[in-house]
């Protein structure tokens, strides 16, 4: 969501287009860049038959999101290529 080409497009709109095309899984990186991503995730979960896998590098933004009963959270340790 940090790409300037799609950063201004709501996640809900993106998910709706993908859902109508029959996509079952949508993967979103850097979700915390999207304003009010929590509301969009809740709506997608409640109204579309599509699974969202998302990541973000801002642990604070993600930990403050109210996504109760809708999200399984996995903490991934810092990756290193060294």
N, CA, C and O atoms as a Maestro MAE file, in Angstrom:
{
 s_m_m2io_version
 :::
 2.0.0
}

f_m_ct {
 s_m_title
 :::
 protein
 m_atom[328] {
  # First column is atom index #
  i_m_mmod_type
  r_m_x_coord
  r_m_y_coord
  r_m_z_coord
  i_m_residue_number
  s_m_chain_name
  s_m_pdb_residue_name
  s_m_pdb_atom_name
  i_m_atomic_number
  :::
  1 25 0.811 -1.200 0.000 1 A "UNK " " N  " 7
  2 3 0.000 0.000 0.000 1 A "UNK " " CA " 6
  3 2 0.853 1.263 0.000 1 A "UNK " " C  " 6
  4 15 0.318 2.372 -0.018 1 A "UNK " " O  " 8
  5 25 2.158 1.108 0.019 2 A "UNK " " N  " 7
  6 3 3.018 2.289 -0.009 2 A "UNK " " CA " 6
  7 2 3.416 2.696 -1.424 2 A "UNK " " C  " 6
  8 15 4.183 3.643 -1.601 2 A "UNK " " O  " 8
  9 25 2.905 1.995 -2.430 3 A "UNK " " N  " 7
  10 3 3.173 2.330 -3.823 3 A "UNK " " CA " 6
  11 2 2.315 3.523 -4.231 3 A "UNK " " C  " 6
  12 15 1.102 3.499 -4.020 3 A "UNK " " O  " 8
  13 25 2.911 4.568 -4.810 4 A "UNK " " N  " 7
  14 3 2.138 5.758 -5.176 4 A "UNK " " CA " 6
  15 2 1.020 5.496 -6.182 4 A "UNK " " C  " 6
  16 15 0.060 6.265 -6.249 4 A "UNK " " O  " 8
  17 25 1.130 4.422 -6.966 5 A "UNK " " N  " 7
  18 3 0.103 4.130 -7.964 5 A "UNK " " CA " 6
  19 2 -1.195 3.621 -7.338 5 A "UNK " " C  " 6
  20 15 -2.268 3.809 -7.911 5 A "UNK " " O  " 8
  21 25 -1.112 2.986 -6.182 6 A "UNK " " N  " 7
  22 3 -2.333 2.466 -5.548 6 A "UNK " " CA " 6
  23 2 -2.550 3.006 -4.144 6 A "UNK " " C  " 6
  24 15 -3.569 2.709 -3.520 6 A "UNK " " O  " 8
  25 25 -1.619 3.788 -3.641 7 A "UNK " " N  " 7
  26 3 -1.701 4.291 -2.272 7 A "UNK " " CA " 6
  27 2 -2.943 5.108 -1.978 7 A "UNK " " C  " 6
  28 15 -3.398 5.145 -0.834 7 A "UNK " " O  " 8
  29 25 -3.502 5.763 -2.982 8 A "UNK " " N  " 7
  30 3 -4.690 6.588 -2.751 8 A "UNK " " CA " 6
  31 2 -5.989 5.806 -2.954 8 A "UNK " " C  " 6
  32 15 -7.076 6.334 -2.722 8 A "UNK " " O  " 8
  33 25 -5.876 4.554 -3.384 9 A "UNK " " N  " 7
  34 3 -7.059 3.718 -3.595 9 A "UNK " " CA " 6
  35 2 -7.367 2.949 -2.323 9 A "UNK " " C  " 6
  36 15 -6.477 2.345 -1.724 9 A "UNK " " O  " 8
  37 25 -8.622 2.973 -1.915 10 A "UNK " " N  " 7
  38 3 -8.999 2.268 -0.687 10 A "UNK " " CA " 6
  39 2 -8.860 0.767 -0.859 10 A "UNK " " C  " 6
  40 15 -9.145 0.212 -1.920 10 A "UNK " " O  " 8
  41 25 -8.416 0.128 0.207 11 A "UNK " " N  " 7
  42 3 -8.284 -1.315 0.226 11 A "UNK " " CA " 6
  43 2 -9.616 -1.980 -0.067 11 A "UNK " " C  " 6
  44 15 -9.654 -3.007 -0.745 11 A "UNK " " O  " 8
  45 25 -10.694 -1.425 0.422 12 A "UNK " " N  " 7
  46 3 -12.026 -1.964 0.186 12 A "UNK " " CA " 6
  47 2 -12.347 -1.999 -1.313 12 A "UNK " " C  " 6
  48 15 -12.909 -2.977 -1.806 12 A "UNK " " O  " 8
  49 25 -11.997 -0.954 -2.019 13 A "UNK " " N  " 7
  50 3 -12.235 -0.905 -3.469 13 A "UNK " " CA " 6
  51 2 -11.409 -1.946 -4.204 13 A "UNK " " C  " 6
  52 15 -11.900 -2.600 -5.124 13 A "UNK " " O  " 8
  53 25 -10.165 -2.097 -3.802 14 A "UNK " " N  " 7
  54 3 -9.292 -3.091 -4.420 14 A "UNK " " CA " 6
  55 2 -9.852 -4.491 -4.189 14 A "UNK " " C  " 6
  56 15 -9.931 -5.293 -5.119 14 A "UNK " " O  " 8
  57 25 -10.238 -4.781 -2.954 15 A "UNK " " N  " 7
  58 3 -10.776 -6.099 -2.614 15 A "UNK " " CA " 6
  59 2 -12.058 -6.389 -3.380 15 A "UNK " " C  " 6
  60 15 -12.278 -7.520 -3.813 15 A "UNK " " O  " 8
  61 25 -12.903 -5.384 -3.552 16 A "UNK " " N  " 7
  62 3 -14.153 -5.586 -4.281 16 A "UNK " " CA " 6
  63 2 -13.893 -5.977 -5.734 16 A "UNK " " C  " 6
  64 15 -14.544 -6.879 -6.263 16 A "UNK " " O  " 8
  65 25 -12.943 -5.301 -6.377 17 A "UNK " " N  " 7
  66 3 -12.599 -5.621 -7.767 17 A "UNK " " CA " 6
  67 2 -12.057 -7.045 -7.855 17 A "UNK " " C  " 6
  68 15 -12.449 -7.809 -8.737 17 A "UNK " " O  " 8
  69 25 -11.162 -7.398 -6.948 18 A "UNK " " N  " 7
  70 3 -10.586 -8.741 -6.967 18 A "UNK " " CA " 6
  71 2 -11.643 -9.796 -6.683 18 A "UNK " " C  " 6
  72 15 -11.648 -10.851 -7.317 18 A "UNK " " O  " 8
  73 25 -12.535 -9.529 -5.743 19 A "UNK " " N  " 7
  74 3 -13.607 -10.463 -5.399 19 A "UNK " " CA " 6
  75 2 -14.508 -10.714 -6.603 19 A "UNK " " C  " 6
  76 15 -14.864 -11.859 -6.882 19 A "UNK " " O  " 8
  77 25 -14.880 -9.657 -7.317 20 A "UNK " " N  " 7
  78 3 -15.753 -9.789 -8.502 20 A "UNK " " CA " 6
  79 2 -15.082 -10.570 -9.627 20 A "UNK " " C  " 6
  80 15 -15.754 -11.138 -10.488 20 A "UNK " " O  " 8
  81 25 -13.751 -10.591 -9.609 21 A "UNK " " N  " 7
  82 3 -13.008 -11.350 -10.625 21 A "UNK " " CA " 6
  83 2 -12.748 -12.790 -10.179 21 A "UNK " " C  " 6
  84 15 -12.089 -13.554 -10.884 21 A "UNK " " O  " 8
  85 25 -13.261 -13.150 -9.020 22 A "UNK " " N  " 7
  86 3 -13.140 -14.522 -8.552 22 A "UNK " " CA " 6
  87 2 -11.902 -14.838 -7.736 22 A "UNK " " C  " 6
  88 15 -11.639 -16.001 -7.428 22 A "UNK " " O  " 8
  89 25 -11.144 -13.818 -7.383 23 A "UNK " " N  " 7
  90 3 -9.941 -14.030 -6.577 23 A "UNK " " CA " 6
  91 2 -10.353 -14.436 -5.166 23 A "UNK " " C  " 6
  92 15 -11.282 -13.861 -4.597 23 A "UNK " " O  " 8
  93 25 -9.673 -15.412 -4.608 24 A "UNK " " N  " 7
  94 3 -10.000 -15.905 -3.264 24 A "UNK " " CA " 6
  95 2 -9.039 -15.414 -2.194 24 A "UNK " " C  " 6
  96 15 -9.386 -15.390 -1.013 24 A "UNK " " O  " 8
  97 25 -7.815 -15.015 -2.598 25 A "UNK " " N  " 7
  98 3 -6.811 -14.556 -1.642 25 A "UNK " " CA " 6
  99 2 -6.179 -13.276 -2.172 25 A "UNK " " C  " 6
  100 15 -5.743 -13.215 -3.322 25 A "UNK " " O  " 8
  101 25 -6.136 -12.263 -1.324 26 A "UNK " " N  " 7
  102 3 -5.508 -10.984 -1.655 26 A "UNK " " CA " 6
  103 2 -4.388 -10.750 -0.655 26 A "UNK " " C  " 6
  104 15 -4.617 -10.787 0.554 26 A "UNK " " O  " 8
  105 25 -3.182 -10.512 -1.148 27 A "UNK " " N  " 7
  106 3 -2.021 -10.285 -0.287 27 A "UNK " " CA " 6
  107 2 -1.658 -8.810 -0.355 27 A "UNK " " C  " 6
  108 15 -1.483 -8.255 -1.440 27 A "UNK " " O  " 8
  109 25 -1.544 -8.177 0.812 28 A "UNK " " N  " 7
  110 3 -1.284 -6.741 0.896 28 A "UNK " " CA " 6
  111 2 -0.059 -6.510 1.778 28 A "UNK " " C  " 6
  112 15 -0.005 -6.983 2.913 28 A "UNK " " O  " 8
  113 25 0.911 -5.787 1.255 29 A "UNK " " N  " 7
  114 3 2.114 -5.454 2.016 29 A "UNK " " CA " 6
  115 2 2.039 -4.002 2.468 29 A "UNK " " C  " 6
  116 15 1.460 -3.156 1.787 29 A "UNK " " O  " 8
  117 25 2.623 -3.730 3.609 30 A "UNK " " N  " 7
  118 3 2.671 -2.376 4.178 30 A "UNK " " CA " 6
  119 2 1.266 -1.785 4.350 30 A "UNK " " C  " 6
  120 15 1.009 -0.644 3.966 30 A "UNK " " O  " 8
  121 25 0.388 -2.559 4.917 31 A "UNK " " N  " 7
  122 3 -1.014 -2.157 5.058 31 A "UNK " " CA " 6
  123 2 -1.184 -0.913 5.923 31 A "UNK " " C  " 6
  124 15 -2.158 -0.176 5.766 31 A "UNK " " O  " 8
  125 25 -0.250 -0.678 6.828 32 A "UNK " " N  " 7
  126 3 -0.376 0.463 7.733 32 A "UNK " " CA " 6
  127 2 -0.285 1.805 7.009 32 A "UNK " " C  " 6
  128 15 -0.616 2.836 7.594 32 A "UNK " " O  " 8
  129 25 0.155 1.813 5.752 33 A "UNK " " N  " 7
  130 3 0.170 3.061 4.984 33 A "UNK " " CA " 6
  131 2 -1.238 3.506 4.594 33 A "UNK " " C  " 6
  132 15 -1.454 4.683 4.306 33 A "UNK " " O  " 8
  133 25 -2.177 2.598 4.582 34 A "UNK " " N  " 7
  134 3 -3.555 2.908 4.205 34 A "UNK " " CA " 6
  135 2 -4.296 3.476 5.416 34 A "UNK " " C  " 6
  136 15 -4.339 2.849 6.475 34 A "UNK " " O  " 8
  137 25 -4.863 4.635 5.257 35 A "UNK " " N  " 7
  138 3 -5.624 5.260 6.333 35 A "UNK " " CA " 6
  139 2 -6.879 4.436 6.609 35 A "UNK " " C  " 6
  140 15 -7.575 4.026 5.680 35 A "UNK " " O  " 8
  141 25 -7.160 4.200 7.870 36 A "UNK " " N  " 7
  142 3 -8.341 3.443 8.317 36 A "UNK " " CA " 6
  143 2 -8.403 2.027 7.741 36 A "UNK " " C  " 6
  144 15 -9.479 1.533 7.407 36 A "UNK " " O  " 8
  145 25 -7.252 1.386 7.629 37 A "UNK " " N  " 7
  146 3 -7.235 0.038 7.073 37 A "UNK " " CA " 6
  147 2 -8.056 -0.931 7.913 37 A "UNK " " C  " 6
  148 15 -8.567 -1.921 7.390 37 A "UNK " " O  " 8
  149 25 -8.190 -0.659 9.207 38 A "UNK " " N  " 7
  150 3 -8.960 -1.549 10.080 38 A "UNK " " CA " 6
  151 2 -10.417 -1.635 9.636 38 A "UNK " " C  " 6
  152 15 -10.992 -2.722 9.593 38 A "UNK " " O  " 8
  153 25 -11.008 -0.503 9.311 39 A "UNK " " N  " 7
  154 3 -12.408 -0.470 8.879 39 A "UNK " " CA " 6
  155 2 -12.591 -1.234 7.574 39 A "UNK " " C  " 6
  156 15 -13.560 -1.977 7.415 39 A "UNK " " O  " 8
  157 25 -11.663 -1.053 6.643 40 A "UNK " " N  " 7
  158 3 -11.764 -1.770 5.371 40 A "UNK " " CA " 6
  159 2 -11.614 -3.268 5.582 40 A "UNK " " C  " 6
  160 15 -12.356 -4.047 4.984 40 A "UNK " " O  " 8
  161 25 -10.670 -3.690 6.421 41 A "UNK " " N  " 7
  162 3 -10.489 -5.117 6.683 41 A "UNK " " CA " 6
  163 2 -11.745 -5.729 7.307 41 A "UNK " " C  " 6
  164 15 -12.146 -6.831 6.934 41 A "UNK " " O  " 8
  165 25 -12.357 -5.031 8.240 42 A "UNK " " N  " 7
  166 3 -13.591 -5.530 8.860 42 A "UNK " " CA " 6
  167 2 -14.697 -5.696 7.826 42 A "UNK " " C  " 6
  168 15 -15.395 -6.710 7.816 42 A "UNK " " O  " 8
  169 25 -14.855 -4.709 6.963 43 A "UNK " " N  " 7
  170 3 -15.900 -4.764 5.934 43 A "UNK " " CA " 6
  171 2 -15.633 -5.895 4.954 43 A "UNK " " C  " 6
  172 15 -16.551 -6.627 4.584 43 A "UNK " " O  " 8
  173 25 -14.386 -6.040 4.533 44 A "UNK " " N  " 7
  174 3 -14.033 -7.122 3.608 44 A "UNK " " CA " 6
  175 2 -14.328 -8.465 4.260 44 A "UNK " " C  " 6
  176 15 -14.912 -9.346 3.628 44 A "UNK " " O  " 8
  177 25 -13.934 -8.629 5.502 45 A "UNK " " N  " 7
  178 3 -14.164 -9.886 6.222 45 A "UNK " " CA " 6
  179 2 -15.654 -10.196 6.324 45 A "UNK " " C  " 6
  180 15 -16.074 -11.338 6.134 45 A "UNK " " O  " 8
  181 25 -16.445 -9.175 6.625 46 A "UNK " " N  " 7
  182 3 -17.872 -9.370 6.864 46 A "UNK " " CA " 6
  183 2 -18.704 -9.553 5.598 46 A "UNK " " C  " 6
  184 15 -19.755 -10.192 5.653 46 A "UNK " " O  " 8
  185 25 -18.266 -9.010 4.455 47 A "UNK " " N  " 7
  186 3 -19.127 -8.989 3.277 47 A "UNK " " CA " 6
  187 2 -18.586 -9.677 2.030 47 A "UNK " " C  " 6
  188 15 -19.352 -9.946 1.105 47 A "UNK " " O  " 8
  189 25 -17.295 -9.968 1.977 48 A "UNK " " N  " 7
  190 3 -16.726 -10.606 0.795 48 A "UNK " " CA " 6
  191 2 -16.145 -11.961 1.170 48 A "UNK " " C  " 6
  192 15 -15.583 -12.131 2.251 48 A "UNK " " O  " 8
  193 25 -16.285 -12.912 0.275 49 A "UNK " " N  " 7
  194 3 -15.693 -14.234 0.478 49 A "UNK " " CA " 6
  195 2 -14.288 -14.220 -0.120 49 A "UNK " " C  " 6
  196 15 -14.018 -14.860 -1.136 49 A "UNK " " O  " 8
  197 25 -13.408 -13.478 0.532 50 A "UNK " " N  " 7
  198 3 -12.030 -13.345 0.089 50 A "UNK " " CA " 6
  199 2 -11.141 -13.299 1.329 50 A "UNK " " C  " 6
  200 15 -11.481 -12.650 2.318 50 A "UNK " " O  " 8
  201 25 -10.018 -13.979 1.272 51 A "UNK " " N  " 7
  202 3 -9.086 -13.991 2.395 51 A "UNK " " CA " 6
  203 2 -8.036 -12.919 2.169 51 A "UNK " " C  " 6
  204 15 -7.509 -12.789 1.064 51 A "UNK " " O  " 8
  205 25 -7.729 -12.156 3.198 52 A "UNK " " N  " 7
  206 3 -6.718 -11.118 3.122 52 A "UNK " " CA " 6
  207 2 -5.519 -11.552 3.954 52 A "UNK " " C  " 6
  208 15 -5.653 -11.859 5.139 52 A "UNK " " O  " 8
  209 25 -4.379 -11.576 3.344 53 A "UNK " " N  " 7
  210 3 -3.120 -11.786 4.064 53 A "UNK " " CA " 6
  211 2 -2.386 -10.458 3.984 53 A "UNK " " C  " 6
  212 15 -2.100 -9.961 2.895 53 A "UNK " " O  " 8
  213 25 -2.085 -9.893 5.136 54 A "UNK " " N  " 7
  214 3 -1.457 -8.576 5.119 54 A "UNK " " CA " 6
  215 2 -0.251 -8.524 6.022 54 A "UNK " " C  " 6
  216 15 -0.127 -9.286 6.980 54 A "UNK " " O  " 8
  217 25 0.639 -7.601 5.691 55 A "UNK " " N  " 7
  218 3 1.828 -7.384 6.499 55 A "UNK " " CA " 6
  219 2 2.038 -5.892 6.644 55 A "UNK " " C  " 6
  220 15 1.487 -5.077 5.904 55 A "UNK " " O  " 8
  221 25 2.848 -5.576 7.618 56 A "UNK " " N  " 7
  222 3 3.201 -4.187 7.841 56 A "UNK " " CA " 6
  223 2 4.456 -4.121 8.679 56 A "UNK " " C  " 6
  224 15 4.698 -4.990 9.517 56 A "UNK " " O  " 8
  225 25 5.246 -3.106 8.458 57 A "UNK " " N  " 7
  226 3 6.483 -2.992 9.214 57 A "UNK " " CA " 6
  227 2 6.323 -2.107 10.442 57 A "UNK " " C  " 6
  228 15 7.265 -1.952 11.218 57 A "UNK " " O  " 8
  229 25 5.155 -1.532 10.625 58 A "UNK " " N  " 7
  230 3 4.913 -0.701 11.797 58 A "UNK " " CA " 6
  231 2 4.124 -1.502 12.830 58 A "UNK " " C  " 6
  232 15 2.897 -1.570 12.775 58 A "UNK " " O  " 8
  233 25 4.839 -2.098 13.759 59 A "UNK " " N  " 7
  234 3 4.196 -2.922 14.788 59 A "UNK " " CA " 6
  235 2 3.225 -2.108 15.626 59 A "UNK " " C  " 6
  236 15 2.208 -2.633 16.079 59 A "UNK " " O  " 8
  237 25 3.523 -0.845 15.835 60 A "UNK " " N  " 7
  238 3 2.638 0.005 16.640 60 A "UNK " " CA " 6
  239 2 1.299 0.189 15.944 60 A "UNK " " C  " 6
  240 15 0.251 0.031 16.570 60 A "UNK " " O  " 8
  241 25 1.318 0.520 14.668 61 A "UNK " " N  " 7
  242 3 0.069 0.734 13.923 61 A "UNK " " CA " 6
  243 2 -0.757 -0.535 13.873 61 A "UNK " " C  " 6
  244 15 -1.980 -0.481 14.006 61 A "UNK " " O  " 8
  245 25 -0.112 -1.672 13.683 62 A "UNK " " N  " 7
  246 3 -0.846 -2.924 13.588 62 A "UNK " " CA " 6
  247 2 -1.361 -3.388 14.945 62 A "UNK " " C  " 6
  248 15 -2.442 -3.972 15.027 62 A "UNK " " O  " 8
  249 25 -0.607 -3.139 16.004 63 A "UNK " " N  " 7
  250 3 -1.029 -3.596 17.328 63 A "UNK " " CA " 6
  251 2 -2.175 -2.762 17.877 63 A "UNK " " C  " 6
  252 15 -2.914 -3.231 18.742 63 A "UNK " " O  " 8
  253 25 -2.338 -1.554 17.401 64 A "UNK " " N  " 7
  254 3 -3.417 -0.688 17.872 64 A "UNK " " CA " 6
  255 2 -4.708 -0.894 17.088 64 A "UNK " " C  " 6
  256 15 -5.748 -0.345 17.453 64 A "UNK " " O  " 8
  257 25 -4.653 -1.665 16.034 65 A "UNK " " N  " 7
  258 3 -5.842 -1.896 15.202 65 A "UNK " " CA " 6
  259 2 -6.822 -2.816 15.924 65 A "UNK " " C  " 6
  260 15 -6.425 -3.838 16.484 65 A "UNK " " O  " 8
  261 25 -8.096 -2.452 15.909 66 A "UNK " " N  " 7
  262 3 -9.137 -3.279 16.519 66 A "UNK " " CA " 6
  263 2 -9.695 -4.223 15.458 66 A "UNK " " C  " 6
  264 15 -10.591 -3.863 14.694 66 A "UNK " " O  " 8
  265 25 -9.156 -5.421 15.427 67 A "UNK " " N  " 7
  266 3 -9.597 -6.423 14.457 67 A "UNK " " CA " 6
  267 2 -10.029 -7.693 15.176 67 A "UNK " " C  " 6
  268 15 -9.859 -8.803 14.672 67 A "UNK " " O  " 8
  269 25 -10.585 -7.506 16.351 68 A "UNK " " N  " 7
  270 3 -10.946 -8.640 17.193 68 A "UNK " " CA " 6
  271 2 -11.876 -9.613 16.467 68 A "UNK " " C  " 6
  272 15 -12.777 -9.210 15.732 68 A "UNK " " O  " 8
  273 25 -11.632 -10.898 16.694 69 A "UNK " " N  " 7
  274 3 -12.409 -12.013 16.153 69 A "UNK " " CA " 6
  275 2 -12.316 -12.123 14.632 69 A "UNK " " C  " 6
  276 15 -13.053 -12.905 14.031 69 A "UNK " " O  " 8
  277 25 -11.439 -11.368 14.008 70 A "UNK " " N  " 7
  278 3 -11.349 -11.423 12.548 70 A "UNK " " CA " 6
  279 2 -9.948 -11.741 12.040 70 A "UNK " " C  " 6
  280 15 -9.770 -12.045 10.860 70 A "UNK " " O  " 8
  281 25 -8.949 -11.672 12.925 71 A "UNK " " N  " 7
  282 3 -7.573 -11.759 12.475 71 A "UNK " " CA " 6
  283 2 -6.779 -12.754 13.316 71 A "UNK " " C  " 6
  284 15 -6.923 -12.816 14.536 71 A "UNK " " O  " 8
  285 25 -5.948 -13.519 12.644 72 A "UNK " " N  " 7
  286 3 -4.925 -14.322 13.305 72 A "UNK " " CA " 6
  287 2 -3.613 -13.573 13.102 72 A "UNK " " C  " 6
  288 15 -3.213 -13.313 11.967 72 A "UNK " " O  " 8
  289 25 -2.950 -13.229 14.189 73 A "UNK " " N  " 7
  290 3 -1.724 -12.436 14.109 73 A "UNK " " CA " 6
  291 2 -0.514 -13.344 14.298 73 A "UNK " " C  " 6
  292 15 -0.445 -14.128 15.245 73 A "UNK " " O  " 8
  293 25 0.417 -13.222 13.394 74 A "UNK " " N  " 7
  294 3 1.683 -13.945 13.474 74 A "UNK " " CA " 6
  295 2 2.803 -12.914 13.529 74 A "UNK " " C  " 6
  296 15 2.865 -12.018 12.688 74 A "UNK " " O  " 8
  297 25 3.670 -13.034 14.497 75 A "UNK " " N  " 7
  298 3 4.822 -12.153 14.590 75 A "UNK " " CA " 6
  299 2 6.004 -12.856 13.950 75 A "UNK " " C  " 6
  300 15 6.393 -13.952 14.351 75 A "UNK " " O  " 8
  301 25 6.560 -12.207 12.957 76 A "UNK " " N  " 7
  302 3 7.687 -12.773 12.228 76 A "UNK " " CA " 6
  303 2 8.941 -12.054 12.691 76 A "UNK " " C  " 6
  304 15 8.981 -10.824 12.694 76 A "UNK " " O  " 8
  305 25 9.965 -12.800 13.081 77 A "UNK " " N  " 7
  306 3 11.203 -12.132 13.514 77 A "UNK " " CA " 6
  307 2 11.846 -11.374 12.357 77 A "UNK " " C  " 6
  308 15 11.531 -11.612 11.191 77 A "UNK " " O  " 8
  309 25 12.731 -10.479 12.692 78 A "UNK " " N  " 7
  310 3 13.438 -9.693 11.684 78 A "UNK " " CA " 6
  311 2 14.210 -10.636 10.776 78 A "UNK " " C  " 6
  312 15 14.912 -11.536 11.237 78 A "UNK " " O  " 8
  313 25 14.064 -10.411 9.480 79 A "UNK " " N  " 7
  314 3 14.746 -11.253 8.502 79 A "UNK " " CA " 6
  315 2 16.118 -10.677 8.181 79 A "UNK " " C  " 6
  316 15 16.297 -9.459 8.157 79 A "UNK " " O  " 8
  317 25 17.058 -11.529 7.942 80 A "UNK " " N  " 7
  318 3 18.402 -11.098 7.613 80 A "UNK " " CA " 6
  319 2 18.937 -11.947 6.468 80 A "UNK " " C  " 6
  320 15 18.734 -13.161 6.432 80 A "UNK " " O  " 8
  321 25 19.607 -11.309 5.554 81 A "UNK " " N  " 7
  322 3 20.237 -12.031 4.444 81 A "UNK " " CA " 6
  323 2 21.737 -12.214 4.681 81 A "UNK " " C  " 6
  324 15 22.466 -12.640 3.785 81 A "UNK " " O  " 8
  325 25 22.185 -11.891 5.884 82 A "UNK " " N  " 7
  326 3 23.626 -12.000 6.207 82 A "UNK " " CA " 6
  327 2 23.993 -13.425 6.531 82 A "UNK " " C  " 6
  328 15 25.154 -13.712 6.825 82 A "UNK " " O  " 8
  :::
 }
 m_bond[327] {
  # First column is bond index #
  i_m_from
  i_m_to
  i_m_order
  :::
  1 1 2 1
  2 2 3 1
  3 3 4 2
  4 3 5 1
  5 5 6 1
  6 6 7 1
  7 7 8 2
  8 7 9 1
  9 9 10 1
  10 10 11 1
  11 11 12 2
  12 11 13 1
  13 13 14 1
  14 14 15 1
  15 15 16 2
  16 15 17 1
  17 17 18 1
  18 18 19 1
  19 19 20 2
  20 19 21 1
  21 21 22 1
  22 22 23 1
  23 23 24 2
  24 23 25 1
  25 25 26 1
  26 26 27 1
  27 27 28 2
  28 27 29 1
  29 29 30 1
  30 30 31 1
  31 31 32 2
  32 31 33 1
  33 33 34 1
  34 34 35 1
  35 35 36 2
  36 35 37 1
  37 37 38 1
  38 38 39 1
  39 39 40 2
  40 39 41 1
  41 41 42 1
  42 42 43 1
  43 43 44 2
  44 43 45 1
  45 45 46 1
  46 46 47 1
  47 47 48 2
  48 47 49 1
  49 49 50 1
  50 50 51 1
  51 51 52 2
  52 51 53 1
  53 53 54 1
  54 54 55 1
  55 55 56 2
  56 55 57 1
  57 57 58 1
  58 58 59 1
  59 59 60 2
  60 59 61 1
  61 61 62 1
  62 62 63 1
  63 63 64 2
  64 63 65 1
  65 65 66 1
  66 66 67 1
  67 67 68 2
  68 67 69 1
  69 69 70 1
  70 70 71 1
  71 71 72 2
  72 71 73 1
  73 73 74 1
  74 74 75 1
  75 75 76 2
  76 75 77 1
  77 77 78 1
  78 78 79 1
  79 79 80 2
  80 79 81 1
  81 81 82 1
  82 82 83 1
  83 83 84 2
  84 83 85 1
  85 85 86 1
  86 86 87 1
  87 87 88 2
  88 87 89 1
  89 89 90 1
  90 90 91 1
  91 91 92 2
  92 91 93 1
  93 93 94 1
  94 94 95 1
  95 95 96 2
  96 95 97 1
  97 97 98 1
  98 98 99 1
  99 99 100 2
  100 99 101 1
  101 101 102 1
  102 102 103 1
  103 103 104 2
  104 103 105 1
  105 105 106 1
  106 106 107 1
  107 107 108 2
  108 107 109 1
  109 109 110 1
  110 110 111 1
  111 111 112 2
  112 111 113 1
  113 113 114 1
  114 114 115 1
  115 115 116 2
  116 115 117 1
  117 117 118 1
  118 118 119 1
  119 119 120 2
  120 119 121 1
  121 121 122 1
  122 122 123 1
  123 123 124 2
  124 123 125 1
  125 125 126 1
  126 126 127 1
  127 127 128 2
  128 127 129 1
  129 129 130 1
  130 130 131 1
  131 131 132 2
  132 131 133 1
  133 133 134 1
  134 134 135 1
  135 135 136 2
  136 135 137 1
  137 137 138 1
  138 138 139 1
  139 139 140 2
  140 139 141 1
  141 141 142 1
  142 142 143 1
  143 143 144 2
  144 143 145 1
  145 145 146 1
  146 146 147 1
  147 147 148 2
  148 147 149 1
  149 149 150 1
  150 150 151 1
  151 151 152 2
  152 151 153 1
  153 153 154 1
  154 154 155 1
  155 155 156 2
  156 155 157 1
  157 157 158 1
  158 158 159 1
  159 159 160 2
  160 159 161 1
  161 161 162 1
  162 162 163 1
  163 163 164 2
  164 163 165 1
  165 165 166 1
  166 166 167 1
  167 167 168 2
  168 167 169 1
  169 169 170 1
  170 170 171 1
  171 171 172 2
  172 171 173 1
  173 173 174 1
  174 174 175 1
  175 175 176 2
  176 175 177 1
  177 177 178 1
  178 178 179 1
  179 179 180 2
  180 179 181 1
  181 181 182 1
  182 182 183 1
  183 183 184 2
  184 183 185 1
  185 185 186 1
  186 186 187 1
  187 187 188 2
  188 187 189 1
  189 189 190 1
  190 190 191 1
  191 191 192 2
  192 191 193 1
  193 193 194 1
  194 194 195 1
  195 195 196 2
  196 195 197 1
  197 197 198 1
  198 198 199 1
  199 199 200 2
  200 199 201 1
  201 201 202 1
  202 202 203 1
  203 203 204 2
  204 203 205 1
  205 205 206 1
  206 206 207 1
  207 207 208 2
  208 207 209 1
  209 209 210 1
  210 210 211 1
  211 211 212 2
  212 211 213 1
  213 213 214 1
  214 214 215 1
  215 215 216 2
  216 215 217 1
  217 217 218 1
  218 218 219 1
  219 219 220 2
  220 219 221 1
  221 221 222 1
  222 222 223 1
  223 223 224 2
  224 223 225 1
  225 225 226 1
  226 226 227 1
  227 227 228 2
  228 227 229 1
  229 229 230 1
  230 230 231 1
  231 231 232 2
  232 231 233 1
  233 233 234 1
  234 234 235 1
  235 235 236 2
  236 235 237 1
  237 237 238 1
  238 238 239 1
  239 239 240 2
  240 239 241 1
  241 241 242 1
  242 242 243 1
  243 243 244 2
  244 243 245 1
  245 245 246 1
  246 246 247 1
  247 247 248 2
  248 247 249 1
  249 249 250 1
  250 250 251 1
  251 251 252 2
  252 251 253 1
  253 253 254 1
  254 254 255 1
  255 255 256 2
  256 255 257 1
  257 257 258 1
  258 258 259 1
  259 259 260 2
  260 259 261 1
  261 261 262 1
  262 262 263 1
  263 263 264 2
  264 263 265 1
  265 265 266 1
  266 266 267 1
  267 267 268 2
  268 267 269 1
  269 269 270 1
  270 270 271 1
  271 271 272 2
  272 271 273 1
  273 273 274 1
  274 274 275 1
  275 275 276 2
  276 275 277 1
  277 277 278 1
  278 278 279 1
  279 279 280 2
  280 279 281 1
  281 281 282 1
  282 282 283 1
  283 283 284 2
  284 283 285 1
  285 285 286 1
  286 286 287 1
  287 287 288 2
  288 287 289 1
  289 289 290 1
  290 290 291 1
  291 291 292 2
  292 291 293 1
  293 293 294 1
  294 294 295 1
  295 295 296 2
  296 295 297 1
  297 297 298 1
  298 298 299 1
  299 299 300 2
  300 299 301 1
  301 301 302 1
  302 302 303 1
  303 303 304 2
  304 303 305 1
  305 305 306 1
  306 306 307 1
  307 307 308 2
  308 307 309 1
  309 309 310 1
  310 310 311 1
  311 311 312 2
  312 311 313 1
  313 313 314 1
  314 314 315 1
  315 315 316 2
  316 315 317 1
  317 317 318 1
  318 318 319 1
  319 319 320 2
  320 319 321 1
  321 321 322 1
  322 322 323 1
  323 323 324 2
  324 323 325 1
  325 325 326 1
  326 326 327 1
  327 327 328 2
  :::
 }
}
